[in-house]
Amino acid sequence: MESGNEITEEAKENVNQKKKKIFVAGATGSTGKRIVEQLLAKGFEVKAGVRDLDKAKTILSEHNPSLQIVWTPALNT
């Protein structure tokens, strides 16, 4: 039984076929951070939209080649 908060096995199989790129807004929030971690663990490439680059650098792993941190000032409005 799925708990509803994890990436599905079907999505994992799709990643094995071709690496998907996904944008996650609010990636430094508690939910966004977990989503980013799960997507990276499943092999997705992730663009993490953040309002605060310094916070993102402390929360998210900058050393993962599948992660791109993107400053999105429009999220501040």
N, C-alpha and C positions, 0 to 999 in steps of 0.2 A: 504494500500500500504506500502510495506517495504522500509525502507530507505537504506538498504544495510549495515549498520554499527552496527547492533545488532544481537545477537545470535537468530536464528530462533525458532519459537514455536516447530517445529519438534525436534530440538536439546534439547529443554527444556523437552519435553515428554520423550526422550531417557534417560535423566538424572534421571528422576523419576523411571525408570526401574532399572538402575544400574549406580552407580556413576562412571563417566568416569574420567580418569586422562589425563591431557593435559600439554605438555611442551610449554612454551612461551619463545622464545629467545628474548633478548632485552627488558625485562620486565620493565626496568626503563625508557625507552624512552616514548615519549608522546603517541604514538600509542600502544606500548606494555603495558603500564600501564592501558590504557582504556580497552584493551582486557582482561587483568587479572581481572580487576574489574567486567567486564560483566560476565566472566566465573564463578567467585566466586558467583556472585549474582544469577546465574542460577543453582548453586548447583554442579558445576564441582570441582574436585580436581585439583589444578594447581601447577606445578613445574615451578618456575619462574627463567629462566636463566639470570644471571646478571654478569657484569664485575666488578662492584664496590659494595662490600657488605655494606659499610657504607651508600652509597647513597640509596641502596635498603631498608635498615632498616629505613630510614627516609621517603621514598616514599610509600613503601608497608606495609600493616598491618601484623606485625609478629604474632599477636595474633589470627589469623584465622587458625583453625586446618586443613582447607582444602588447605592452602597455604604452599608450601615448597620453600624456596629461595635456589637456587643452584648457587654457584660460578662457572663460566665457563671461565677459563682463555683462552681457545682456541678462544673465541670471540674477544680477543684483537689483533689477528693477521690480 
